[in-house]
Amino acid sequence: MHKKNGGVGSSRNAGLEMATGEYVLFVDHDDLLSETHIEELYKLLKKNDADIAVGNFNHFIEEKRAYGIWLKEDDYFEKTYTPEEWFTVEYETVPYNMSIIFAVPWAKLYKKSLFENIVYPINARVEDDLTTWKIYLLADKIAYMNKAIYTHRIFENSVSAQANKTAVFPLEAVEERIGLLSQLGFDITREIGAYRYRLQICIDTALKDGDYLKYRNAKQKMAILKKYKKI
């Protein structure tokens, strides 16, 4: 395959269009897989009759040649979730960085049928938080193992390292989740908290970048929330 560079989202879409197998797995180009990465995810998925199998990761900072996140062998456990149950770990950071695992597309094996109508945005600096959660909602069961089967490497010049906070924590992702999850009857308390947090990030970043329109729009939303005592 030869494709003009159109960004991460465009590449994922092209790969999904070409995929002919039963399963889908994503790997960022500068990351590392354990030797048994696919095998372990496949066995976890089949053992639990799940639609998505999920593992955890180690986080390696190249410039420091050191791990920022490291899972120990005795941290291991397995658990299955319904989509609604899986959303309860979306913003958990301690002790196993589940918030990152929830958002990213990697360290997972998916049934390809889940991607029938999934399209990754091609104009977003960081596309995963805008998309991955929708795939979970299309599943019936998600199987998780708390084992580092993936090494996420951080470089100073990587997209995630260079992106500003509004790209890493997009406000529109939470707005879309609140709208859809509330219609499904899910508890959106955590999403509302995340919305307030990201709205303040949007205000601070827009002010720093001199983006007057984005700043005023975010301030307007914050004023509405304050008026109705929602913050």
Phi, psi and omega in degrees: 000134173236126184220137175294139182296116179236013181099173185295314181300317179297320180293318178298317180298318180295318179296319179295324178295327183271342186296134181238353182277189182270344187227158179232138177218136181251144174222126173289146192297335182253013180260174184234142175254147170292158183298332183252019185308302184292318181301315182293319178294319180297315180296321179296317180296313182291319181300325184257005182051047184262166177263336178222133173250136187232136173242180178252190189210160165257151185242116185244125180264109188298315184297328179267348184052048183213155178272131174270332176225132180217122177266136179269160181299323182280004173278356189294135166201164175236150178203146175250151184223148161280163176305319181296320178293322181297327180291344178287344179261003188305323184247017177282126178251335182242136002262359191240020175054043181296333180298323178288313179304319181299318189279323189281155178275340185275175185063033182216151170239125184244148166291131184299332182300338180292341187264012186306320181238021179269129176229128177278139179295139182260354182247016180253139180295318176234115192261346191291318183291344178274350192229314191305320184298331180290328178293321178302320183293338179275350179273162173259326181217139179238125180254131184237139170235131182274072181219137180281100179252007186216140174245115179268116183262134180251125175243151180300330183260012181286161180300313183293328180286326184272337183294143177284171188296329181290336176280321180287325179239071186294130180296322184295333178296316180289321178301318180291320179296316180301316181297316184279315183295325178295325177289334178275352180084014178285155173289119183253016181304315181294323180294322179295319176298318179294325180296315178300316180299313183288330177297320177292322175300317180299317179297311183296316183290318180297321178295317180296321182276353181074023178272088189296318183294316179295321179298312181294321179296316180293320178296324178298315179297320179296320179296322178295316179298320179293320180301319182264016175054043178263001175225000000 
